[in-house]
């Protein structure tokens, strides 16, 4: 299947530079590789989004939240830390 694509001058220069570097033999190869990479990024983004949705669902399903007191939490941590240093 043939297809004509219009590129901005900057993108056209980028394609030319890739071909001139010897890494690619044609502009078509550059575009195919770019599309493969874009597809891979899309799949990774989708997988990360699905993982985030699972994590959110697990959090929502984990039960009712409980209020917490930052000062109390810090105090408990300090007590645990000091008891570890005295036993060491």
HTML snippet that shows the backbone in 3Dmol.js (N, CA, C, O; Angstrom):
<script src="https://3Dmol.org/build/3Dmol-min.js"></script>
<div id="view" style="width:600px;height:400px;position:relative"></div>
<script>
const pdb = `
ATOM      1  N   UNK A   1       0.851  -1.171   0.000  1.00  0.00           N
ATOM      2  CA  UNK A   1       0.000   0.000   0.000  1.00  0.00           C
ATOM      3  C   UNK A   1       0.895   1.232   0.000  1.00  0.00           C
ATOM      4  O   UNK A   1       1.760   1.374   0.865  1.00  0.00           O
ATOM      5  N   UNK A   2       0.694   2.108  -0.950  1.00  0.00           N
ATOM      6  CA  UNK A   2       1.458   3.346  -1.018  1.00  0.00           C
ATOM      7  C   UNK A   2       0.731   4.455  -0.279  1.00  0.00           C
ATOM      8  O   UNK A   2      -0.497   4.464  -0.188  1.00  0.00           O
ATOM      9  N   UNK A   3       1.509   5.388   0.245  1.00  0.00           N
ATOM     10  CA  UNK A   3       0.910   6.480   0.996  1.00  0.00           C
ATOM     11  C   UNK A   3       1.838   7.685   0.911  1.00  0.00           C
ATOM     12  O   UNK A   3       3.053   7.561   1.065  1.00  0.00           O
ATOM     13  N   UNK A   4       1.260   8.827   0.669  1.00  0.00           N
ATOM     14  CA  UNK A   4       2.035  10.064   0.692  1.00  0.00           C
ATOM     15  C   UNK A   4       1.800  10.759   2.020  1.00  0.00           C
ATOM     16  O   UNK A   4       0.671  10.841   2.506  1.00  0.00           O
ATOM     17  N   UNK A   5       2.882  11.259   2.600  1.00  0.00           N
ATOM     18  CA  UNK A   5       2.795  11.912   3.895  1.00  0.00           C
ATOM     19  C   UNK A   5       3.502  13.254   3.804  1.00  0.00           C
ATOM     20  O   UNK A   5       4.609  13.347   3.272  1.00  0.00           O
ATOM     21  N   UNK A   6       2.867  14.281   4.319  1.00  0.00           N
ATOM     22  CA  UNK A   6       3.489  15.597   4.376  1.00  0.00           C
ATOM     23  C   UNK A   6       4.110  15.806   5.742  1.00  0.00           C
ATOM     24  O   UNK A   6       3.447  15.632   6.765  1.00  0.00           O
ATOM     25  N   UNK A   7       5.384  16.180   5.763  1.00  0.00           N
ATOM     26  CA  UNK A   7       6.093  16.424   7.010  1.00  0.00           C
ATOM     27  C   UNK A   7       6.455  17.893   7.121  1.00  0.00           C
ATOM     28  O   UNK A   7       6.612  18.590   6.119  1.00  0.00           O
ATOM     29  N   UNK A   8       6.582  18.347   8.353  1.00  0.00           N
ATOM     30  CA  UNK A   8       7.085  19.705   8.559  1.00  0.00           C
ATOM     31  C   UNK A   8       8.551  19.727   8.104  1.00  0.00           C
ATOM     32  O   UNK A   8       9.187  18.675   8.033  1.00  0.00           O
ATOM     33  N   UNK A   9       9.081  20.888   7.803  1.00  0.00           N
ATOM     34  CA  UNK A   9      10.498  20.948   7.403  1.00  0.00           C
ATOM     35  C   UNK A   9      11.436  20.348   8.462  1.00  0.00           C
ATOM     36  O   UNK A   9      12.442  19.727   8.118  1.00  0.00           O
ATOM     37  N   UNK A  10      11.109  20.532   9.739  1.00  0.00           N
ATOM     38  CA  UNK A  10      11.956  19.982  10.800  1.00  0.00           C
ATOM     39  C   UNK A  10      11.945  18.452  10.790  1.00  0.00           C
ATOM     40  O   UNK A  10      12.988  17.814  10.931  1.00  0.00           O
ATOM     41  N   UNK A  11      10.756  17.876  10.622  1.00  0.00           N
ATOM     42  CA  UNK A  11      10.667  16.417  10.580  1.00  0.00           C
ATOM     43  C   UNK A  11      11.313  15.859   9.314  1.00  0.00           C
ATOM     44  O   UNK A  11      11.953  14.808   9.345  1.00  0.00           O
ATOM     45  N   UNK A  12      11.142  16.559   8.222  1.00  0.00           N
ATOM     46  CA  UNK A  12      11.773  16.131   6.978  1.00  0.00           C
ATOM     47  C   UNK A  12      13.293  16.121   7.129  1.00  0.00           C
ATOM     48  O   UNK A  12      13.956  15.195   6.663  1.00  0.00           O
ATOM     49  N   UNK A  13      13.841  17.139   7.773  1.00  0.00           N
ATOM     50  CA  UNK A  13      15.286  17.199   8.011  1.00  0.00           C
ATOM     51  C   UNK A  13      15.725  16.066   8.933  1.00  0.00           C
ATOM     52  O   UNK A  13      16.788  15.478   8.732  1.00  0.00           O
ATOM     53  N   UNK A  14      14.926  15.764   9.927  1.00  0.00           N
ATOM     54  CA  UNK A  14      15.240  14.658  10.829  1.00  0.00           C
ATOM     55  C   UNK A  14      15.289  13.332  10.070  1.00  0.00           C
ATOM     56  O   UNK A  14      16.199  12.532  10.283  1.00  0.00           O
ATOM     57  N   UNK A  15      14.331  13.098   9.202  1.00  0.00           N
ATOM     58  CA  UNK A  15      14.314  11.871   8.403  1.00  0.00           C
ATOM     59  C   UNK A  15      15.550  11.819   7.516  1.00  0.00           C
ATOM     60  O   UNK A  15      16.205  10.781   7.418  1.00  0.00           O
ATOM     61  N   UNK A  16      15.869  12.928   6.873  1.00  0.00           N
ATOM     62  CA  UNK A  16      17.065  12.964   6.010  1.00  0.00           C
ATOM     63  C   UNK A  16      18.328  12.674   6.819  1.00  0.00           C
ATOM     64  O   UNK A  16      19.200  11.927   6.375  1.00  0.00           O
ATOM     65  N   UNK A  17      18.417  13.266   8.002  1.00  0.00           N
ATOM     66  CA  UNK A  17      19.597  13.052   8.838  1.00  0.00           C
ATOM     67  C   UNK A  17      19.733  11.591   9.236  1.00  0.00           C
ATOM     68  O   UNK A  17      20.844  11.062   9.273  1.00  0.00           O
ATOM     69  N   UNK A  18      18.623  10.935   9.532  1.00  0.00           N
ATOM     70  CA  UNK A  18      18.662   9.515   9.898  1.00  0.00           C
ATOM     71  C   UNK A  18      19.150   8.664   8.727  1.00  0.00           C
ATOM     72  O   UNK A  18      19.949   7.745   8.907  1.00  0.00           O
ATOM     73  N   UNK A  19      18.665   8.978   7.535  1.00  0.00           N
ATOM     74  CA  UNK A  19      19.098   8.235   6.349  1.00  0.00           C
ATOM     75  C   UNK A  19      20.572   8.529   6.080  1.00  0.00           C
ATOM     76  O   UNK A  19      21.345   7.613   5.797  1.00  0.00           O
ATOM     77  N   UNK A  20      20.969   9.809   6.167  1.00  0.00           N
ATOM     78  CA  UNK A  20      22.362  10.192   5.913  1.00  0.00           C
ATOM     79  C   UNK A  20      23.328   9.578   6.920  1.00  0.00           C
ATOM     80  O   UNK A  20      24.502   9.373   6.610  1.00  0.00           O
ATOM     81  N   UNK A  21      22.838   9.284   8.126  1.00  0.00           N
ATOM     82  CA  UNK A  21      23.702   8.687   9.151  1.00  0.00           C
ATOM     83  C   UNK A  21      24.084   7.253   8.800  1.00  0.00           C
ATOM     84  O   UNK A  21      25.042   6.710   9.350  1.00  0.00           O
ATOM     85  N   UNK A  22      23.342   6.648   7.892  1.00  0.00           N
ATOM     86  CA  UNK A  22      23.601   5.268   7.515  1.00  0.00           C
ATOM     87  C   UNK A  22      22.830   4.261   8.346  1.00  0.00           C
ATOM     88  O   UNK A  22      22.884   3.061   8.079  1.00  0.00           O
ATOM     89  N   UNK A  23      22.114   4.741   9.352  1.00  0.00           N
ATOM     90  CA  UNK A  23      21.343   3.820  10.189  1.00  0.00           C
ATOM     91  C   UNK A  23      20.139   3.256   9.448  1.00  0.00           C
ATOM     92  O   UNK A  23      19.668   2.160   9.755  1.00  0.00           O
ATOM     93  N   UNK A  24      19.648   4.004   8.480  1.00  0.00           N
ATOM     94  CA  UNK A  24      18.478   3.596   7.702  1.00  0.00           C
ATOM     95  C   UNK A  24      18.811   3.783   6.229  1.00  0.00           C
ATOM     96  O   UNK A  24      19.561   4.686   5.858  1.00  0.00           O
ATOM     97  N   UNK A  25      18.243   2.921   5.399  1.00  0.00           N
ATOM     98  CA  UNK A  25      18.545   3.014   3.972  1.00  0.00           C
ATOM     99  C   UNK A  25      17.545   3.879   3.214  1.00  0.00           C
ATOM    100  O   UNK A  25      17.791   4.250   2.066  1.00  0.00           O
ATOM    101  N   UNK A  26      16.410   4.206   3.854  1.00  0.00           N
ATOM    102  CA  UNK A  26      15.409   5.020   3.160  1.00  0.00           C
ATOM    103  C   UNK A  26      14.538   5.764   4.157  1.00  0.00           C
ATOM    104  O   UNK A  26      14.499   5.439   5.344  1.00  0.00           O
ATOM    105  N   UNK A  27      13.843   6.766   3.647  1.00  0.00           N
ATOM    106  CA  UNK A  27      12.906   7.519   4.470  1.00  0.00           C
ATOM    107  C   UNK A  27      11.792   6.599   4.957  1.00  0.00           C
ATOM    108  O   UNK A  27      11.300   6.757   6.075  1.00  0.00           O
ATOM    109  N   UNK A  28      11.394   5.646   4.131  1.00  0.00           N
ATOM    110  CA  UNK A  28      10.343   4.708   4.527  1.00  0.00           C
ATOM    111  C   UNK A  28      10.757   3.887   5.741  1.00  0.00           C
ATOM    112  O   UNK A  28       9.946   3.629   6.631  1.00  0.00           O
ATOM    113  N   UNK A  29      12.029   3.475   5.774  1.00  0.00           N
ATOM    114  CA  UNK A  29      12.516   2.724   6.933  1.00  0.00           C
ATOM    115  C   UNK A  29      12.444   3.559   8.196  1.00  0.00           C
ATOM    116  O   UNK A  29      12.064   3.060   9.255  1.00  0.00           O
ATOM    117  N   UNK A  30      12.808   4.831   8.088  1.00  0.00           N
ATOM    118  CA  UNK A  30      12.765   5.728   9.247  1.00  0.00           C
ATOM    119  C   UNK A  30      11.332   5.850   9.753  1.00  0.00           C
ATOM    120  O   UNK A  30      11.082   5.756  10.955  1.00  0.00           O
ATOM    121  N   UNK A  31      10.409   6.055   8.848  1.00  0.00           N
ATOM    122  CA  UNK A  31       9.007   6.230   9.234  1.00  0.00           C
ATOM    123  C   UNK A  31       8.454   4.938   9.824  1.00  0.00           C
ATOM    124  O   UNK A  31       7.724   4.979  10.815  1.00  0.00           O
ATOM    125  N   UNK A  32       8.787   3.798   9.238  1.00  0.00           N
ATOM    126  CA  UNK A  32       8.314   2.516   9.787  1.00  0.00           C
ATOM    127  C   UNK A  32       8.826   2.312  11.210  1.00  0.00           C
ATOM    128  O   UNK A  32       8.073   1.907  12.096  1.00  0.00           O
ATOM    129  N   UNK A  33      10.126   2.597  11.427  1.00  0.00           N
ATOM    130  CA  UNK A  33      10.687   2.454  12.765  1.00  0.00           C
ATOM    131  C   UNK A  33      10.016   3.406  13.743  1.00  0.00           C
ATOM    132  O   UNK A  33       9.719   3.022  14.874  1.00  0.00           O
ATOM    133  N   UNK A  34       9.774   4.634  13.324  1.00  0.00           N
ATOM    134  CA  UNK A  34       9.107   5.612  14.196  1.00  0.00           C
ATOM    135  C   UNK A  34       7.707   5.132  14.561  1.00  0.00           C
ATOM    136  O   UNK A  34       7.283   5.275  15.708  1.00  0.00           O
ATOM    137  N   UNK A  35       6.995   4.571  13.608  1.00  0.00           N
ATOM    138  CA  UNK A  35       5.644   4.079  13.878  1.00  0.00           C
ATOM    139  C   UNK A  35       5.677   2.862  14.796  1.00  0.00           C
ATOM    140  O   UNK A  35       4.809   2.716  15.656  1.00  0.00           O
ATOM    141  N   UNK A  36       6.668   1.986  14.626  1.00  0.00           N
ATOM    142  CA  UNK A  36       6.805   0.833  15.529  1.00  0.00           C
ATOM    143  C   UNK A  36       7.054   1.313  16.961  1.00  0.00           C
ATOM    144  O   UNK A  36       6.458   0.803  17.910  1.00  0.00           O
ATOM    145  N   UNK A  37       7.940   2.298  17.100  1.00  0.00           N
ATOM    146  CA  UNK A  37       8.230   2.831  18.433  1.00  0.00           C
ATOM    147  C   UNK A  37       7.007   3.502  19.041  1.00  0.00           C
ATOM    148  O   UNK A  37       6.751   3.369  20.238  1.00  0.00           O
ATOM    149  N   UNK A  38       6.253   4.223  18.218  1.00  0.00           N
ATOM    150  CA  UNK A  38       5.038   4.873  18.706  1.00  0.00           C
ATOM    151  C   UNK A  38       4.028   3.826  19.159  1.00  0.00           C
ATOM    152  O   UNK A  38       3.371   3.998  20.185  1.00  0.00           O
ATOM    153  N   UNK A  39       3.904   2.754  18.407  1.00  0.00           N
ATOM    154  CA  UNK A  39       2.987   1.679  18.781  1.00  0.00           C
ATOM    155  C   UNK A  39       3.420   1.040  20.095  1.00  0.00           C
ATOM    156  O   UNK A  39       2.584   0.743  20.949  1.00  0.00           O
ATOM    157  N   UNK A  40       4.729   0.826  20.261  1.00  0.00           N
ATOM    158  CA  UNK A  40       5.238   0.247  21.501  1.00  0.00           C
ATOM    159  C   UNK A  40       4.961   1.173  22.684  1.00  0.00           C
ATOM    160  O   UNK A  40       4.568   0.709  23.754  1.00  0.00           O
ATOM    161  N   UNK A  41       5.163   2.471  22.500  1.00  0.00           N
ATOM    162  CA  UNK A  41       4.867   3.431  23.561  1.00  0.00           C
ATOM    163  C   UNK A  41       3.383   3.411  23.917  1.00  0.00           C
ATOM    164  O   UNK A  41       3.020   3.467  25.092  1.00  0.00           O
ATOM    165  N   UNK A  42       2.535   3.331  22.907  1.00  0.00           N
ATOM    166  CA  UNK A  42       1.094   3.268  23.157  1.00  0.00           C
ATOM    167  C   UNK A  42       0.737   2.038  23.980  1.00  0.00           C
ATOM    168  O   UNK A  42      -0.075   2.122  24.901  1.00  0.00           O
ATOM    169  N   UNK A  43       1.342   0.888  23.651  1.00  0.00           N
ATOM    170  CA  UNK A  43       1.061  -0.339  24.399  1.00  0.00           C
ATOM    171  C   UNK A  43       1.560  -0.242  25.839  1.00  0.00           C
ATOM    172  O   UNK A  43       0.883  -0.688  26.766  1.00  0.00           O
ATOM    173  N   UNK A  44       2.746   0.341  26.026  1.00  0.00           N
ATOM    174  CA  UNK A  44       3.266   0.522  27.382  1.00  0.00           C
ATOM    175  C   UNK A  44       2.392   1.474  28.194  1.00  0.00           C
ATOM    176  O   UNK A  44       2.121   1.227  29.369  1.00  0.00           O
ATOM    177  N   UNK A  45       1.957   2.552  27.568  1.00  0.00           N
ATOM    178  CA  UNK A  45       1.084   3.513  28.239  1.00  0.00           C
ATOM    179  C   UNK A  45      -0.225   2.836  28.643  1.00  0.00           C
ATOM    180  O   UNK A  45      -0.731   3.058  29.744  1.00  0.00           O
ATOM    181  N   UNK A  46      -0.763   2.022  27.760  1.00  0.00           N
ATOM    182  CA  UNK A  46      -1.999   1.303  28.053  1.00  0.00           C
ATOM    183  C   UNK A  46      -1.791   0.334  29.213  1.00  0.00           C
ATOM    184  O   UNK A  46      -2.636   0.243  30.104  1.00  0.00           O
ATOM    185  N   UNK A  47      -0.665  -0.393  29.207  1.00  0.00           N
ATOM    186  CA  UNK A  47      -0.393  -1.349  30.280  1.00  0.00           C
ATOM    187  C   UNK A  47      -0.237  -0.631  31.622  1.00  0.00           C
ATOM    188  O   UNK A  47      -0.733  -1.110  32.641  1.00  0.00           O
ATOM    189  N   UNK A  48       0.447   0.515  31.627  1.00  0.00           N
ATOM    190  CA  UNK A  48       0.611   1.278  32.868  1.00  0.00           C
ATOM    191  C   UNK A  48      -0.732   1.802  33.367  1.00  0.00           C
ATOM    192  O   UNK A  48      -0.997   1.803  34.569  1.00  0.00           O
ATOM    193  N   UNK A  49      -1.569   2.243  32.448  1.00  0.00           N
ATOM    194  CA  UNK A  49      -2.887   2.736  32.833  1.00  0.00           C
ATOM    195  C   UNK A  49      -3.733   1.614  33.422  1.00  0.00           C
ATOM    196  O   UNK A  49      -4.438   1.823  34.409  1.00  0.00           O
ATOM    197  N   UNK A  50      -3.670   0.434  32.831  1.00  0.00           N
ATOM    198  CA  UNK A  50      -4.404  -0.709  33.364  1.00  0.00           C
ATOM    199  C   UNK A  50      -3.889  -1.089  34.744  1.00  0.00           C
ATOM    200  O   UNK A  50      -4.677  -1.420  35.630  1.00  0.00           O
ATOM    201  N   UNK A  51      -2.571  -1.044  34.937  1.00  0.00           N
ATOM    202  CA  UNK A  51      -2.004  -1.351  36.250  1.00  0.00           C
ATOM    203  C   UNK A  51      -2.465  -0.328  37.282  1.00  0.00           C
ATOM    204  O   UNK A  51      -2.800  -0.687  38.411  1.00  0.00           O
ATOM    205  N   UNK A  52      -2.482   0.932  36.898  1.00  0.00           N
ATOM    206  CA  UNK A  52      -2.957   1.980  37.799  1.00  0.00           C
ATOM    207  C   UNK A  52      -4.423   1.760  38.157  1.00  0.00           C
ATOM    208  O   UNK A  52      -4.814   1.922  39.313  1.00  0.00           O
ATOM    209  N   UNK A  53      -5.230   1.391  37.170  1.00  0.00           N
ATOM    210  CA  UNK A  53      -6.648   1.117  37.441  1.00  0.00           C
ATOM    211  C   UNK A  53      -6.808  -0.051  38.406  1.00  0.00           C
ATOM    212  O   UNK A  53      -7.653  -0.011  39.300  1.00  0.00           O
ATOM    213  N   UNK A  54      -5.984  -1.108  38.222  1.00  0.00           N
ATOM    214  CA  UNK A  54      -6.050  -2.256  39.150  1.00  0.00           C
ATOM    215  C   UNK A  54      -5.654  -1.825  40.558  1.00  0.00           C
ATOM    216  O   UNK A  54      -6.282  -2.231  41.536  1.00  0.00           O
ATOM    217  N   UNK A  55      -4.610  -0.999  40.660  1.00  0.00           N
ATOM    218  CA  UNK A  55      -4.167  -0.532  41.980  1.00  0.00           C
ATOM    219  C   UNK A  55      -5.238   0.322  42.653  1.00  0.00           C
ATOM    220  O   UNK A  55      -5.481   0.191  43.853  1.00  0.00           O
ATOM    221  N   UNK A  56      -5.869   1.187  41.886  1.00  0.00           N
ATOM    222  CA  UNK A  56      -6.939   2.014  42.450  1.00  0.00           C
ATOM    223  C   UNK A  56      -8.088   1.131  42.903  1.00  0.00           C
ATOM    224  O   UNK A  56      -8.635   1.329  43.988  1.00  0.00           O
ATOM    225  N   UNK A  57      -8.456   0.163  42.086  1.00  0.00           N
ATOM    226  CA  UNK A  57      -9.548  -0.749  42.443  1.00  0.00           C
ATOM    227  C   UNK A  57      -9.199  -1.521  43.713  1.00  0.00           C
ATOM    228  O   UNK A  57     -10.040  -1.682  44.597  1.00  0.00           O
ATOM    229  N   UNK A  58      -7.947  -2.002  43.801  1.00  0.00           N
ATOM    230  CA  UNK A  58      -7.530  -2.738  45.001  1.00  0.00           C
ATOM    231  C   UNK A  58      -7.609  -1.835  46.229  1.00  0.00           C
ATOM    232  O   UNK A  58      -8.015  -2.277  47.303  1.00  0.00           O
ATOM    233  N   UNK A  59      -7.225  -0.581  46.070  1.00  0.00           N
ATOM    234  CA  UNK A  59      -7.323   0.354  47.186  1.00  0.00           C
ATOM    235  C   UNK A  59      -8.757   0.590  47.600  1.00  0.00           C
ATOM    236  O   UNK A  59      -9.069   0.616  48.791  1.00  0.00           O
ATOM    237  N   UNK A  60      -9.632   0.761  46.624  1.00  0.00           N
ATOM    238  CA  UNK A  60     -11.043   0.981  46.930  1.00  0.00           C
ATOM    239  C   UNK A  60     -11.678  -0.244  47.573  1.00  0.00           C
ATOM    240  O   UNK A  60     -12.550  -0.132  48.435  1.00  0.00           O
ATOM    241  N   UNK A  61     -11.223  -1.415  47.138  1.00  0.00           N
ATOM    242  CA  UNK A  61     -11.783  -2.661  47.670  1.00  0.00           C
ATOM    243  C   UNK A  61     -11.160  -3.080  49.002  1.00  0.00           C
ATOM    244  O   UNK A  61     -11.610  -4.052  49.609  1.00  0.00           O
ATOM    245  N   UNK A  62     -10.139  -2.369  49.460  1.00  0.00           N
ATOM    246  CA  UNK A  62      -9.412  -2.799  50.658  1.00  0.00           C
ATOM    247  C   UNK A  62     -10.147  -2.487  51.956  1.00  0.00           C
ATOM    248  O   UNK A  62      -9.712  -2.893  53.034  1.00  0.00           O
ATOM    249  N   UNK A  63     -11.238  -1.782  51.853  1.00  0.00           N
ATOM    250  CA  UNK A  63     -12.010  -1.507  53.056  1.00  0.00           C
ATOM    251  C   UNK A  63     -12.091  -0.025  53.357  1.00  0.00           C
ATOM    252  O   UNK A  63     -11.538   0.826  52.661  1.00  0.00           O
ATOM    253  N   UNK A  64     -12.797   0.228  54.411  1.00  0.00           N
ATOM    254  CA  UNK A  64     -13.031   1.606  54.815  1.00  0.00           C
ATOM    255  C   UNK A  64     -11.738   2.223  55.345  1.00  0.00           C
ATOM    256  O   UNK A  64     -10.973   1.575  56.060  1.00  0.00           O
ATOM    257  N   UNK A  65     -11.512   3.458  54.991  1.00  0.00           N
ATOM    258  CA  UNK A  65     -10.311   4.140  55.484  1.00  0.00           C
ATOM    259  C   UNK A  65     -10.505   4.549  56.938  1.00  0.00           C
ATOM    260  O   UNK A  65     -11.625   4.692  57.428  1.00  0.00           O
ATOM    261  N   UNK A  66      -9.391   4.728  57.596  1.00  0.00           N
ATOM    262  CA  UNK A  66      -9.426   5.131  59.000  1.00  0.00           C
ATOM    263  C   UNK A  66      -8.670   6.440  59.145  1.00  0.00           C
ATOM    264  O   UNK A  66      -7.658   6.655  58.477  1.00  0.00           O
ATOM    265  N   UNK A  67      -9.154   7.309  60.010  1.00  0.00           N
ATOM    266  CA  UNK A  67      -8.416   8.560  60.224  1.00  0.00           C
ATOM    267  C   UNK A  67      -7.090   8.264  60.912  1.00  0.00           C
ATOM    268  O   UNK A  67      -6.972   7.286  61.651  1.00  0.00           O
ATOM    269  N   UNK A  68      -6.097   9.107  60.668  1.00  0.00           N
ATOM    270  CA  UNK A  68      -4.816   8.932  61.313  1.00  0.00           C
ATOM    271  C   UNK A  68      -4.285  10.284  61.780  1.00  0.00           C
ATOM    272  O   UNK A  68      -4.630  11.340  61.250  1.00  0.00           O
ATOM    273  N   UNK A  69      -3.456  10.201  62.767  1.00  0.00           N
ATOM    274  CA  UNK A  69      -2.892  11.398  63.371  1.00  0.00           C
ATOM    275  C   UNK A  69      -1.397  11.417  63.077  1.00  0.00           C
ATOM    276  O   UNK A  69      -0.665  10.530  63.516  1.00  0.00           O
ATOM    277  N   UNK A  70      -0.947  12.416  62.343  1.00  0.00           N
ATOM    278  CA  UNK A  70       0.459  12.486  61.943  1.00  0.00           C
ATOM    279  C   UNK A  70       1.384  12.559  63.153  1.00  0.00           C
ATOM    280  O   UNK A  70       2.422  11.898  63.177  1.00  0.00           O
ATOM    281  N   UNK A  71       1.024  13.344  64.145  1.00  0.00           N
ATOM    282  CA  UNK A  71       1.876  13.482  65.334  1.00  0.00           C
ATOM    283  C   UNK A  71       2.030  12.142  66.052  1.00  0.00           C
ATOM    284  O   UNK A  71       3.128  11.791  66.482  1.00  0.00           O
ATOM    285  N   UNK A  72       0.944  11.401  66.182  1.00  0.00           N
ATOM    286  CA  UNK A  72       0.986  10.098  66.830  1.00  0.00           C
ATOM    287  C   UNK A  72       1.838   9.121  66.022  1.00  0.00           C
ATOM    288  O   UNK A  72       2.621   8.358  66.589  1.00  0.00           O
ATOM    289  N   UNK A  73       1.685   9.144  64.717  1.00  0.00           N
ATOM    290  CA  UNK A  73       2.458   8.271  63.841  1.00  0.00           C
ATOM    291  C   UNK A  73       3.951   8.559  63.981  1.00  0.00           C
ATOM    292  O   UNK A  73       4.759   7.633  64.069  1.00  0.00           O
ATOM    293  N   UNK A  74       4.317   9.839  64.000  1.00  0.00           N
ATOM    294  CA  UNK A  74       5.723  10.219  64.162  1.00  0.00           C
ATOM    295  C   UNK A  74       6.253   9.779  65.523  1.00  0.00           C
ATOM    296  O   UNK A  74       7.371   9.274  65.628  1.00  0.00           O
ATOM    297  N   UNK A  75       5.464   9.969  66.539  1.00  0.00           N
ATOM    298  CA  UNK A  75       5.887   9.589  67.896  1.00  0.00           C
ATOM    299  C   UNK A  75       6.132   8.090  67.971  1.00  0.00           C
ATOM    300  O   UNK A  75       7.139   7.656  68.531  1.00  0.00           O
ATOM    301  N   UNK A  76       5.231   7.298  67.418  1.00  0.00           N
ATOM    302  CA  UNK A  76       5.401   5.839  67.418  1.00  0.00           C
ATOM    303  C   UNK A  76       6.665   5.437  66.671  1.00  0.00           C
ATOM    304  O   UNK A  76       7.382   4.534  67.103  1.00  0.00           O
ATOM    305  N   UNK A  77       6.940   6.095  65.562  1.00  0.00           N
ATOM    306  CA  UNK A  77       8.141   5.788  64.783  1.00  0.00           C
ATOM    307  C   UNK A  77       9.396   6.143  65.572  1.00  0.00           C
ATOM    308  O   UNK A  77      10.383   5.407  65.552  1.00  0.00           O
ATOM    309  N   UNK A  78       9.350   7.262  66.259  1.00  0.00           N
ATOM    310  CA  UNK A  78      10.507   7.665  67.079  1.00  0.00           C
ATOM    311  C   UNK A  78      10.761   6.646  68.200  1.00  0.00           C
ATOM    312  O   UNK A  78      11.908   6.308  68.494  1.00  0.00           O
ATOM    313  N   UNK A  79       9.695   6.171  68.809  1.00  0.00           N
ATOM    314  CA  UNK A  79       9.837   5.179  69.878  1.00  0.00           C
ATOM    315  C   UNK A  79      10.449   3.901  69.315  1.00  0.00           C
ATOM    316  O   UNK A  79      11.369   3.344  69.914  1.00  0.00           O
ATOM    317  N   UNK A  80       9.956   3.433  68.182  1.00  0.00           N
ATOM    318  CA  UNK A  80      10.501   2.216  67.553  1.00  0.00           C
ATOM    319  C   UNK A  80      11.964   2.405  67.187  1.00  0.00           C
ATOM    320  O   UNK A  80      12.781   1.508  67.395  1.00  0.00           O
ATOM    321  N   UNK A  81      12.299   3.575  66.640  1.00  0.00           N
ATOM    322  CA  UNK A  81      13.675   3.839  66.233  1.00  0.00           C
ATOM    323  C   UNK A  81      14.601   3.862  67.448  1.00  0.00           C
ATOM    324  O   UNK A  81      15.694   3.297  67.406  1.00  0.00           O
ATOM    325  N   UNK A  82      14.174   4.505  68.516  1.00  0.00           N
ATOM    326  CA  UNK A  82      15.026   4.581  69.696  1.00  0.00           C
ATOM    327  C   UNK A  82      15.175   3.208  70.360  1.00  0.00           C
ATOM    328  O   UNK A  82      16.228   2.908  70.922  1.00  0.00           O
ATOM    329  N   UNK A  83      14.140   2.380  70.299  1.00  0.00           N
ATOM    330  CA  UNK A  83      14.269   1.041  70.897  1.00  0.00           C
ATOM    331  C   UNK A  83      15.211   0.172  70.068  1.00  0.00           C
ATOM    332  O   UNK A  83      15.879  -0.701  70.622  1.00  0.00           O
ATOM    333  N   UNK A  84      15.280   0.385  68.777  1.00  0.00           N
ATOM    334  CA  UNK A  84      16.216  -0.378  67.938  1.00  0.00           C
ATOM    335  C   UNK A  84      17.647   0.018  68.247  1.00  0.00           C
ATOM    336  O   UNK A  84      18.528  -0.842  68.279  1.00  0.00           O
ATOM    337  N   UNK A  85      17.901   1.310  68.478  1.00  0.00           N
ATOM    338  CA  UNK A  85      19.279   1.753  68.736  1.00  0.00           C
ATOM    339  C   UNK A  85      19.765   1.305  70.107  1.00  0.00           C
ATOM    340  O   UNK A  85      20.969   1.139  70.304  1.00  0.00           O
ATOM    341  N   UNK A  86      18.867   1.108  71.047  1.00  0.00           N
ATOM    342  CA  UNK A  86      19.297   0.656  72.384  1.00  0.00           C
ATOM    343  C   UNK A  86      19.544  -0.840  72.408  1.00  0.00           C
ATOM    344  O   UNK A  86      20.305  -1.321  73.247  1.00  0.00           O
ATOM    345  N   UNK A  87      18.915  -1.596  71.499  1.00  0.00           N
ATOM    346  CA  UNK A  87      19.115  -3.039  71.461  1.00  0.00           C
ATOM    347  C   UNK A  87      20.305  -3.417  70.597  1.00  0.00           C
ATOM    348  O   UNK A  87      20.779  -4.551  70.658  1.00  0.00           O
ATOM    349  N   UNK A  88      20.785  -2.496  69.807  1.00  0.00           N
ATOM    350  CA  UNK A  88      21.909  -2.810  68.895  1.00  0.00           C
ATOM    351  C   UNK A  88      23.249  -2.747  69.557  1.00  0.00           C
ATOM    352  O   UNK A  88      24.269  -2.987  68.910  1.00  0.00           O
TER     353      UNK A  88
END
`;
const viewer = $3Dmol.createViewer("view");
viewer.addModel(pdb, "pdb");
viewer.setStyle({}, {cartoon: {color: "spectrum"}});
viewer.zoomTo();
viewer.render();
</script>
